[in-house]
């Protein structure tokens, strides 16, 4: 009986993890689409504009995990971003290829 309960628990956990992995990410209405180019900390270049990272800003990778700015090793990447009231970057999401195709950059 114990083995059965353990197997049931393990399969439930695996199903829950798989469901989260397939879930579509949510981006706020205020989020904008852009192309991140190589930058020098604490600034980021998006398109032709250079933005400063806000205090407490968050960068999310393609798996929606928070990463540190120093671990961002891309030279160019499609992103969604959100600015705070001062015009600094508060949130940045690195997009997957599928997300980038669904949300083309503005012209």
MMTF fields as JSON, N, C-alpha, C and O atoms, coordinates in Angstrom:
{
  "mmtfVersion": "1.0.0",
  "mmtfProducer": "UNKNOWN",
  "numBonds": 427,
  "numAtoms": 428,
  "numGroups": 107,
  "numChains": 1,
  "numModels": 1,
  "chainsPerModel": [1],
  "groupsPerChain": [107],
  "chainIdList": ["A"],
  "bondAtomList": [4, 2, 8, 6, 12, 10, 16, 14, 20, 18, 24, 22, 28, 26, 32, 30, 36, 34, 40, 38, 44, 42, 48, 46, 52, 50, 56, 54, 60, 58, 64, 62, 68, 66, 72, 70, 76, 74, 80, 78, 84, 82, 88, 86, 92, 90, 96, 94, 100, 98, 104, 102, 108, 106, 112, 110, 116, 114, 120, 118, 124, 122, 128, 126, 132, 130, 136, 134, 140, 138, 144, 142, 148, 146, 152, 150, 156, 154, 160, 158, 164, 162, 168, 166, 172, 170, 176, 174, 180, 178, 184, 182, 188, 186, 192, 190, 196, 194, 200, 198, 204, 202, 208, 206, 212, 210, 216, 214, 220, 218, 224, 222, 228, 226, 232, 230, 236, 234, 240, 238, 244, 242, 248, 246, 252, 250, 256, 254, 260, 258, 264, 262, 268, 266, 272, 270, 276, 274, 280, 278, 284, 282, 288, 286, 292, 290, 296, 294, 300, 298, 304, 302, 308, 306, 312, 310, 316, 314, 320, 318, 324, 322, 328, 326, 332, 330, 336, 334, 340, 338, 344, 342, 348, 346, 352, 350, 356, 354, 360, 358, 364, 362, 368, 366, 372, 370, 376, 374, 380, 378, 384, 382, 388, 386, 392, 390, 396, 394, 400, 398, 404, 402, 408, 406, 412, 410, 416, 414, 420, 418, 424, 422],
  "bondOrderList": [1, 1, 1, 1, 1, 1, 1, 1, 1, 1, 1, 1, 1, 1, 1, 1, 1, 1, 1, 1, 1, 1, 1, 1, 1, 1, 1, 1, 1, 1, 1, 1, 1, 1, 1, 1, 1, 1, 1, 1, 1, 1, 1, 1, 1, 1, 1, 1, 1, 1, 1, 1, 1, 1, 1, 1, 1, 1, 1, 1, 1, 1, 1, 1, 1, 1, 1, 1, 1, 1, 1, 1, 1, 1, 1, 1, 1, 1, 1, 1, 1, 1, 1, 1, 1, 1, 1, 1, 1, 1, 1, 1, 1, 1, 1, 1, 1, 1, 1, 1, 1, 1, 1, 1, 1, 1],
  "groupList": [{"groupName": "UNK", "atomNameList": ["N", "CA", "C", "O"], "elementList": ["N", "C", "C", "O"], "formalChargeList": [0, 0, 0, 0], "bondAtomList": [1, 0, 2, 1, 3, 2], "bondOrderList": [1, 1, 2], "singleLetterCode": "X", "chemCompType": "L-PEPTIDE LINKING"}],
  "groupTypeList": [0, 0, 0, 0, 0, 0, 0, 0, 0, 0, 0, 0, 0, 0, 0, 0, 0, 0, 0, 0, 0, 0, 0, 0, 0, 0, 0, 0, 0, 0, 0, 0, 0, 0, 0, 0, 0, 0, 0, 0, 0, 0, 0, 0, 0, 0, 0, 0, 0, 0, 0, 0, 0, 0, 0, 0, 0, 0, 0, 0, 0, 0, 0, 0, 0, 0, 0, 0, 0, 0, 0, 0, 0, 0, 0, 0, 0, 0, 0, 0, 0, 0, 0, 0, 0, 0, 0, 0, 0, 0, 0, 0, 0, 0, 0, 0, 0, 0, 0, 0, 0, 0, 0, 0, 0, 0, 0],
  "groupIdList": [1, 2, 3, 4, 5, 6, 7, 8, 9, 10, 11, 12, 13, 14, 15, 16, 17, 18, 19, 20, 21, 22, 23, 24, 25, 26, 27, 28, 29, 30, 31, 32, 33, 34, 35, 36, 37, 38, 39, 40, 41, 42, 43, 44, 45, 46, 47, 48, 49, 50, 51, 52, 53, 54, 55, 56, 57, 58, 59, 60, 61, 62, 63, 64, 65, 66, 67, 68, 69, 70, 71, 72, 73, 74, 75, 76, 77, 78, 79, 80, 81, 82, 83, 84, 85, 86, 87, 88, 89, 90, 91, 92, 93, 94, 95, 96, 97, 98, 99, 100, 101, 102, 103, 104, 105, 106, 107],
  "secStructList": [7, 2, 2, 2, 2, 2, 2, 2, 2, 2, 2, 2, 2, 2, 2, 2, 2, 2, 2, 2, 2, 2, 1, 7, 7, 7, 7, 7, 6, 6, 7, 3, 3, 3, 3, 3, 3, 7, 7, 7, 6, 6, 3, 3, 3, 3, 6, 6, 3, 3, 3, 3, 3, 3, 3, 3, 3, 3, 3, 3, 7, 6, 6, 1, 7, 3, 3, 7, 4, 4, 4, 7, 7, 7, 1, 3, 3, 3, 3, 3, 3, 3, 3, 7, 6, 6, 1, 7, 3, 3, 3, 3, 3, 3, 7, 7, 2, 2, 2, 2, 2, 2, 1, 7, 7, 7, 7],
  "xCoordList": [0.823, 0.0, 0.865, 0.541, 1.981, 2.877, 3.486, 3.61, 3.861, 4.436, 3.423, 3.779, 2.179, 1.119, 0.932, 0.817, 0.901, 0.739, 1.928, 1.763, 3.132, 4.319, 4.267, 4.585, 3.876, 3.772, 2.698, 2.884, 1.599, 0.537, 1.013, 0.733, 1.724, 2.262, 3.287, 3.27, 4.168, 5.189, 4.567, 5.005, 3.56, 2.922, 2.147, 2.099, 1.551, 0.839, 1.809, 1.522, 2.945, 3.95, 4.505, 4.704, 4.752, 5.262, 4.249, 4.627, 2.983, 1.929, 1.829, 1.652, 1.941, 1.872, 3.042, 2.861, 4.229, 5.407, 5.273, 5.632, 4.771, 4.598, 3.558, 3.715, 2.513, 1.477, 2.04, 1.721, 2.871, 3.484, 4.443, 4.526, 5.164, 6.124, 5.433, 5.996, 4.228, 3.502, 2.682, 2.16, 2.565, 1.733, 2.347, 3.565, 1.481, 1.92, 2.25, 1.558, 3.301, 3.694, 2.779, 2.274, 2.58, 1.759, 2.67, 3.648, 2.34, 3.042, 2.03, 0.949, 2.356, 1.416, 1.102, 1.883, -0.031, -0.432, 0.582, 0.764, 1.246, 2.207, 3.543, 4.382, 3.743, 5.012, 5.16, 4.204, 6.381, 6.689, 7.593, 8.292, 7.568, 8.414, 9.645, 9.541, 10.794, 12.03, 13.097, 12.907, 14.227, 15.394, 16.533, 17.012, 16.96, 18.069, 19.374, 19.57, 20.261, 21.599, 22.607, 22.26, 23.843, 24.883, 24.879, 24.672, 25.107, 25.029, 26.15, 26.881, 26.267, 27.251, 26.492, 25.795, 26.62, 25.886, 26.152, 27.305, 25.163, 23.767, 22.827, 21.648, 23.317, 22.478, 22.189, 22.929, 21.096, 20.725, 20.332, 19.67, 20.733, 20.375, 19.251, 19.405, 18.13, 16.971, 16.671, 16.32, 16.815, 16.681, 17.81, 18.983, 17.46, 18.463, 18.553, 19.35, 17.747, 17.732, 18.482, 18.477, 19.125, 19.808, 19.008, 18.688, 18.688, 17.918, 18.788, 19.701, 18.492, 19.174, 18.286, 17.063, 18.897, 18.137, 17.68, 18.475, 16.419, 15.863, 16.348, 16.753, 16.295, 16.611, 15.561, 14.364, 15.985, 15.057, 14.498, 13.491, 15.139, 14.649, 14.81, 15.628, 14.014, 14.062, 14.206, 13.552, 15.065, 15.263, 14.839, 15.334, 13.915, 13.412, 13.961, 13.909, 14.49, 14.979, 13.809, 12.651, 14.104, 13.063, 12.242, 11.124, 12.772, 12.03, 11.294, 10.746, 11.281, 10.608, 11.251, 10.582, 12.553, 13.313, 14.061, 14.538, 14.165, 14.881, 16.381, 16.907, 17.053, 18.503, 19.157, 18.518, 20.409, 21.169, 21.689, 21.981, 21.809, 22.297, 23.664, 23.924, 24.527, 25.858, 25.796, 26.71, 24.739, 24.638, 23.969, 23.829, 23.561, 22.958, 24.082, 24.812, 24.225, 25.367, 24.967, 25.646, 23.886, 23.46, 23.953, 24.029, 24.281, 24.667, 23.447, 23.419, 22.443, 21.212, 20.099, 20.272, 18.947, 17.859, 16.521, 16.437, 15.462, 14.117, 13.615, 13.769, 13.014, 12.556, 11.203, 10.763, 10.573, 9.474, 10.043, 10.797, 9.689, 10.209, 9.168, 8.227, 9.361, 8.451, 9.276, 10.273, 8.845, 9.532, 8.809, 7.6, 9.567, 8.933, 8.561, 8.67, 8.126, 7.67, 8.799, 8.541, 10.028, 11.177, 11.716, 12.609, 11.187, 11.686, 12.815, 13.466, 13.059, 14.081, 13.45, 12.244, 14.272, 13.785, 13.463, 14.337, 12.22, 11.865, 11.783, 12.142, 11.311, 11.218, 11.621, 11.288, 12.346, 12.765, 12.51, 12.908, 11.846, 11.597, 12.325, 12.066, 13.235, 13.845, 12.823, 12.284, 12.555, 11.515, 12.074, 13.221, 11.243, 11.573, 11.329, 10.743, 11.76, 11.527, 10.045, 9.625, 9.261, 7.813, 7.144, 6.285, 7.534, 6.966, 7.34, 6.518, 8.583, 9.035, 8.265, 7.961, 7.95, 7.195, 5.757, 5.184, 5.178, 3.802, 3.707, 2.652, 4.796, 4.81, 5.926, 7.016, 5.669, 6.712, 7.024, 6.151, 8.261, 8.609, 7.865, 7.54, 7.6, 6.92, 7.805, 9.031, 7.181, 7.972, 8.193, 8.832],
  "yCoordList": [-1.193, 0.0, 1.254, 2.245, 1.199, 2.344, 2.641, 3.803, 1.602, 1.786, 2.422, 3.272, 2.019, 2.576, 4.072, 4.874, 4.441, 5.849, 6.688, 7.818, 6.115, 6.822, 7.028, 8.113, 6.012, 6.13, 7.15, 7.914, 7.16, 8.131, 9.552, 10.454, 9.757, 11.073, 11.518, 12.668, 10.62, 10.945, 11.307, 12.259, 10.566, 10.868, 12.187, 12.923, 12.488, 13.757, 14.931, 15.94, 14.798, 15.855, 16.038, 17.169, 14.954, 15.041, 15.723, 16.53, 15.412, 16.032, 17.524, 18.326, 17.9, 19.315, 20.088, 21.203, 19.51, 20.174, 20.301, 21.336, 19.283, 19.327, 20.367, 21.039, 20.51, 21.496, 22.898, 23.749, 23.167, 24.481, 24.775, 25.917, 23.78, 23.982, 24.335, 25.06, 23.838, 24.105, 25.387, 25.848, 25.96, 27.156, 28.335, 28.508, 29.133, 30.312, 31.419, 31.578, 32.18, 33.253, 34.454, 34.736, 35.139, 36.337, 37.564, 37.652, 38.509, 39.778, 40.89, 40.885, 41.839, 42.925, 43.738, 43.751, 44.411, 45.233, 46.329, 46.713, 46.839, 47.922, 47.442, 48.257, 46.141, 45.594, 45.896, 45.817, 46.242, 46.565, 45.492, 44.787, 45.381, 44.41, 45.135, 46.262, 44.519, 45.128, 44.098, 42.898, 44.595, 43.765, 44.238, 45.364, 43.369, 43.685, 43.517, 42.53, 44.487, 44.391, 44.37, 44.657, 44.036, 43.971, 45.267, 46.345, 45.165, 46.333, 46.318, 45.337, 47.409, 47.527, 47.804, 48.813, 46.921, 47.038, 48.4, 48.831, 49.091, 48.771, 49.251, 49.486, 49.396, 49.854, 48.721, 47.74, 48.872, 47.913, 48.702, 49.735, 48.225, 48.889, 48.096, 46.914, 48.758, 48.154, 49.0, 50.175, 48.387, 49.162, 50.179, 49.817, 51.447, 52.507, 53.282, 54.214, 52.913, 53.619, 52.832, 51.601, 53.564, 52.948, 53.234, 54.386, 52.186, 52.293, 51.848, 51.038, 52.385, 51.983, 50.976, 51.117, 49.97, 49.012, 49.696, 50.348, 49.55, 50.13, 49.344, 48.186, 49.995, 49.299, 48.203, 48.48, 46.989, 45.872, 45.338, 44.63, 45.667, 45.158, 43.642, 43.058, 43.021, 41.563, 41.212, 41.798, 40.253, 39.733, 38.27, 37.485, 37.915, 36.545, 35.879, 36.459, 34.658, 33.93, 33.244, 33.46, 32.432, 31.779, 30.776, 30.443, 30.295, 29.372, 30.125, 29.506, 31.457, 32.341, 32.313, 32.554, 32.018, 32.054, 33.381, 33.878, 33.952, 35.216, 34.945, 34.029, 35.76, 35.63, 36.951, 38.002, 36.893, 38.086, 38.738, 38.038, 40.063, 40.739, 40.232, 40.175, 39.869, 39.381, 38.042, 37.714, 37.265, 35.963, 36.062, 35.053, 37.243, 37.452, 37.521, 38.51, 36.491, 36.391, 36.44, 35.855, 37.122, 37.209, 38.515, 39.534, 38.481, 39.687, 40.393, 41.618, 39.599, 40.13, 39.143, 37.933, 39.668, 38.766, 39.492, 40.684, 38.77, 39.35, 39.38, 38.411, 40.503, 40.654, 41.366, 42.004, 41.235, 42.092, 42.837, 42.261, 44.109, 44.863, 45.827, 46.205, 46.216, 47.131, 48.198, 47.896, 49.454, 50.577, 50.988, 50.799, 51.554, 52.084, 53.547, 54.043, 54.239, 55.619, 56.576, 57.639, 56.228, 57.082, 56.814, 57.522, 55.807, 55.457, 54.453, 54.226, 53.842, 52.803, 51.434, 51.259, 50.471, 49.106, 48.42, 48.263, 48.015, 47.311, 45.806, 45.032, 45.377, 43.945, 43.708, 44.484, 42.613, 42.202, 40.707, 39.931, 40.31, 38.893, 38.52, 39.117, 37.541, 37.002, 36.079, 35.191, 36.282, 35.509, 34.258, 34.225, 33.233, 32.027, 32.35, 33.387, 31.494, 31.7, 31.765, 32.568, 30.921, 30.89, 32.176, 32.73, 32.65, 33.891, 35.085, 35.969, 35.105, 36.196, 36.215, 37.284, 35.039, 34.967, 35.457, 36.081, 35.175, 35.611, 37.096, 37.701, 37.685, 39.109, 39.799, 40.005, 40.157, 40.812, 42.204, 42.845, 42.68, 44.015, 45.103, 44.916, 46.235, 47.326, 47.906, 47.829, 48.486, 49.066, 50.531, 51.173],
  "zCoordList": [0.0, 0.0, 0.0, -0.655, 0.751, 0.814, -0.559, -0.947, -1.285, -2.615, -3.558, -4.373, -3.45, -4.285, -3.994, -4.921, -2.719, -2.347, -2.814, -3.273, -2.689, -3.152, -4.662, -5.149, -5.397, -6.852, -7.246, -8.193, -6.534, -6.803, -6.544, -7.333, -5.453, -5.121, -6.165, -6.604, -6.556, -7.545, -8.888, -9.534, -9.313, -10.597, -10.533, -11.519, -9.401, -9.234, -9.308, -9.952, -8.653, -8.698, -10.107, -10.549, -10.807, -12.174, -13.086, -13.935, -12.922, -13.721, -13.43, -14.347, -12.163, -11.78, -12.379, -12.867, -12.346, -12.928, -14.438, -15.0, -15.096, -16.546, -16.936, -17.956, -16.154, -16.432, -16.321, -17.151, -15.317, -15.168, -16.302, -16.754, -16.771, -17.844, -19.145, -19.965, -19.35, -20.585, -20.511, -21.526, -19.33, -19.164, -19.908, -19.94, -20.498, -21.225, -20.229, -19.224, -20.505, -19.597, -19.754, -20.841, -18.671, -18.65, -18.701, -17.959, -19.581, -19.647, -19.38, -19.97, -18.505, -18.224, -19.471, -20.422, -19.468, -20.613, -20.901, -22.056, -19.866, -20.039, -20.6, -20.983, -20.649, -21.139, -22.625, -23.396, -23.0, -24.39, -24.971, -24.243, -26.281, -26.987, -27.493, -27.976, -27.392, -27.869, -28.161, -27.961, -28.642, -28.927, -28.04, -28.172, -27.136, -26.244, -27.005, -27.715, -26.85, -27.44, -26.308, -25.162, -26.616, -25.594, -24.788, -25.344, -23.491, -22.62, -21.602, -21.467, -20.899, -19.822, -18.536, -18.432, -17.558, -16.293, -15.662, -15.651, -15.145, -14.888, -15.988, -15.727, -17.185, -18.29, -19.25, -19.323, -19.99, -21.036, -22.265, -22.163, -23.409, -24.657, -25.312, -25.621, -25.516, -26.162, -27.39, -27.282, -28.554, -29.784, -29.833, -29.738, -29.982, -30.018, -28.717, -28.609, -27.723, -26.445, -25.384, -25.38, -24.486, -23.362, -22.098, -21.805, -21.356, -20.12, -18.955, -19.116, -17.791, -16.566, -15.833, -15.822, -15.227, -14.418, -13.137, -12.46, -12.809, -11.584, -10.374, -10.482, -9.231, -7.982, -7.798, -7.872, -7.565, -7.395, -8.7, -8.7, -9.809, -11.097, -11.16, -10.449, -12.026, -12.175, -13.647, -14.51, -13.914, -15.263, -15.229, -14.42, -16.122, -16.188, -17.445, -18.53, -17.303, -18.476, -19.193, -18.835, -20.187, -20.982, -20.181, -20.575, -19.074, -18.21, -17.098, -16.186, -17.175, -16.231, -14.845, -13.84, -14.797, -13.555, -13.487, -14.507, -12.302, -12.139, -12.238, -11.605, -13.045, -13.199, -12.827, -12.865, -12.473, -12.122, -13.403, -14.372, -13.422, -14.628, -15.092, -16.294, -14.164, -14.53, -15.257, -16.014, -15.044, -15.704, -17.069, -17.759, -17.462, -18.779, -19.799, -19.854, -20.595, -21.497, -22.962, -23.806, -23.277, -24.67, -25.274, -24.589, -26.542, -27.252, -27.828, -27.948, -28.181, -28.749, -28.428, -28.574, -27.989, -27.62, -27.724, -27.428, -28.148, -28.123, -26.682, -25.938, -26.301, -24.92, -24.854, -25.811, -23.71, -23.289, -22.086, -21.301, -21.936, -20.803, -20.274, -20.972, -19.018, -18.364, -17.652, -16.997, -17.79, -17.167, -15.892, -15.759, -14.957, -13.753, -13.984, -15.105, -12.936, -13.076, -13.44, -14.005, -13.134, -13.461, -14.862, -15.327, -15.532, -16.853, -16.828, -17.848, -15.667, -15.549, -15.781, -15.607, -16.174, -16.407, -15.086, -14.233, -14.921, -13.694, -13.914, -13.026, -15.096, -15.4, -16.85, -17.746, -17.054, -18.4, -18.516, -17.647, -19.592, -19.87, -21.155, -22.2, -21.1, -22.316, -22.963, -22.304, -24.237, -24.915, -25.563, -26.008, -25.608, -26.373, -27.846, -28.159, -28.738, -30.167, -30.503, -31.335, -29.857, -30.096, -29.605, -30.291, -28.419, -27.888, -28.76, -28.998, -29.234, -30.099, -31.415, -31.942, -31.945, -33.196, -32.998, -33.891, -31.835, -31.556, -31.273, -31.465, -30.818, -30.464, -31.25, -30.717, -32.503, -33.292, -32.746, -32.162, -32.931, -32.424, -33.213, -34.385, -32.559, -33.272, -34.347, -34.269, -35.347, -36.461, -36.269, -37.102]
}
